[in-house]
């Protein structure tokens, strides 16, 4: 049995290494990840430049592309045996609320789902206790392999940055919300040209009970099922009436 692992922090990221070591005794692992950090890449595909592979001494494969490129290339070209599951992570930092729209970690999992495989994205709400996130990733992967979920969803998992014994358990959650992102930061480079930095994410706007933000804040692992079909089905009837006016 083969599992495909990818991420958006890059092939050398400690989170990816922690995930690999947590799962390596469960299956034959194929690790295909970007050759550098691609945080915030969302579902981008590289279409104007060729993709190249670099085979590392530890067996990992680095790709000069995005997380989506990595999974797309792995499932269509690299993997001789179709994996049973795609696991993306462990991300350095949470992917909650509106952040999932930009997340390369979530995008890698979604690409696996687009191509017909169960998929899970795992993020640590910090940069310290990767062993805690790896523990829950292993539990959830084993459960998914033993009892697969319906094919139209990706599990977005966020783990508190706490020692394992301090995590209170798991909560099934919905996505919270943020205020709009903060302003672009403008400055001047040493040659006198204008440069711009994308501002930090907006502050949390909705973090009530039942949200991913609330679960993490209170020491619980958050699992949010994400739909691939973006259709707002509840709006179809109203839109039909509106267009007919």
VENTALIN-V306037 format. One record per backbone hydrogen bond with DSSP energy under -1.0 kcal/mol. CO is the residue of the C=O (numbers start at 1). NH is the residue of the N-H. If there is no record, write none. Layout:
CO/NH ; CO/NH
This chain:
1/28 ; 2/84 ; 3/30 ; 4/87 ; 5/32 ; 6/89 ; 8/38 ; 10/13 ; 13/17 ; 14/18 ; 15/19 ; 16/20 ; 17/21 ; 18/22 ; 19/23 ; 20/24 ; 23/26 ; 23/27 ; 28/3 ; 30/5 ; 31/61 ; 33/63 ; 34/11 ; 38/41 ; 41/44 ; 52/64 ; 54/62 ; 56/59 ; 60/56 ; 61/33 ; 62/54 ; 63/35 ; 63/65 ; 66/70 ; 67/71 ; 68/72 ; 69/73 ; 70/74 ; 71/75 ; 72/76 ; 73/77 ; 73/78 ; 74/79 ; 85/4 ; 86/120 ; 87/6 ; 88/122 ; 91/93 ; 91/124 ; 96/99 ; 97/100 ; 98/101 ; 99/102 ; 99/103 ; 102/42 ; 103/107 ; 104/108 ; 105/109 ; 106/110 ; 107/111 ; 108/112 ; 109/113 ; 110/114 ; 111/115 ; 112/117 ; 113/116 ; 118/86 ; 119/155 ; 120/88 ; 121/157 ; 122/91 ; 123/159 ; 124/93 ; 124/126 ; 128/130 ; 129/133 ; 130/134 ; 131/135 ; 132/136 ; 133/137 ; 134/138 ; 135/139 ; 136/140 ; 137/141 ; 138/142 ; 139/143 ; 140/144 ; 141/145 ; 142/146 ; 143/147 ; 152/228 ; 154/226 ; 155/121 ; 156/224 ; 157/123 ; 158/222 ; 159/125 ; 160/162 ; 163/166 ; 164/167 ; 169/221 ; 171/223 ; 174/212 ; 177/205 ; 177/206 ; 185/197 ; 187/195 ; 189/192 ; 193/189 ; 195/187 ; 197/185 ; 200/182 ; 203/179 ; 206/177 ; 208/211 ; 210/174 ; 211/215 ; 212/216 ; 213/217 ; 214/218 ; 215/220 ; 216/219 ; 219/168 ; 221/171 ; 222/158 ; 223/173 ; 224/156 ; 226/154 ; 231/233 ; 232/235 ; 233/236 ; 235/239 ; 236/240 ; 237/241 ; 238/242 ; 239/243 ; 240/244 ; 242/245
